[in-house]
C-alpha cells in the first residue's frame, strides 16, 4: 500500500454529498443506522448502508454493534490528518503571501 492510498479512500468517501451529510450528522453524537436512514427520506436503507460501508472503509466511521442496533461513530482523525497534511500548510503559505503583499502595499512598493 502506498502512502497515498489511505488518503485516496478518504477523498473518495468525502466526494459524495450524502456521505458528507452522514459525517455532519455524526459530528455531535453517534447514531444508529436506523436513525441515519431517517435523515434521508429519498434514499433507501440499503443505499445508506452502502454509504456507511465506504465511510467505514475510509476510517471515517466506526461501527459498534449493541444487540440488534448498529451504532455509528465519527472518527475525525483522518480529516485532521488531511488538514495537517494539506489545508494547514497551504493556508499558512497563502496567509504569508497576503501578509507580504499587504506590507508591500502599505509601504508603497506596489
Secondary structure, DSSP 8 states (H G I E B T S, - for coil): --TTHHHHHHHHHHT-HHHHHHHHHHSSS-EEHHHHHHT-TTS-HHHHHHHHHHHHHTTSEEEEEETTEEEEEE-THHHHHHIIIIIHHHHHHHHHHHHHHHHHHHTT--
